[in-house]
Structure formats: structure tokens, C-alpha cells
């Protein structure tokens, strides 16, 4: 007899919603810093470096407090572990960002548009990584 699919557990649902909220705030941060960097004359590829770091800081803070409700005080070690966990997502995100820029004149003119598919590409990887780092 086939098993029916079970609804996600409440904690999993909360994690997904919290991660989406953190991701939205991280995306806004990423986009803002990217736009500022390009307005200051950085190439989109170079402007993504500080924009991603700023986004990681925001998502780390939101995810540890809201999504995974981490009670311990934040530490540099925890942040560096989170950053390391996000490294694969960064690689996926950055590669997708560069790929979109390479094929789209519109994205080259307005690099923030390349963030949308890049963020989507890295989001699943980052969720899995964050869940293992902050929800132990």
C-alpha cells in the first residue's frame, strides 16, 4: 500500500518561512550593496564580493535568531562556520550571476537583475547548509 506524503513538521515549516524572510532581507542587502558598488565604479563581478558578504551577515543574524532560534551568544567562530557553510551556495550563486551577465545585455546594463536567478540557484544549497550549522 503506498504511503501518503506527510505534511512538514512545524519546526520544518518555521525553518522554511524564517529562511525565506532571511533570504528576502539578504537579497535586499545584496542588491543594495551591488548597486552601490557598481555606482562607485566597481565591475558587477567585483561588486558582488562585498554585496555577498553583507548579505551573509544579514542572513546569519536573522537565521540564528528567527529561523533556528539559536539561544547562545553569537561568536566569530559560529559566523565563520556559517560563512563556510554558505561557501557552496556562494559558488553556485556567483557562477549563476556571471552566467546571466554573460548572456544578457539587459543584465549587463542592470546587474541587479542577474541576482534573481543567481539567488534562486544558491538558495537551496544555503538552506541545507544553514540548517546543519545553526540547527544542531
HELIX and SHEET records of a PDB file:
HELIX    1   1 UNK A   10  UNK A   39  1                                  30    
HELIX    2   2 UNK A   44  UNK A   62  1                                  19    
HELIX    3   3 UNK A   63  UNK A   67  3                                   5    
HELIX    4   4 UNK A   76  UNK A  103  1                                  28    
HELIX    5   5 UNK A  105  UNK A  109  1                                   5    
HELIX    6   6 UNK A  112  UNK A  134  1                                  23    
END                                                                             
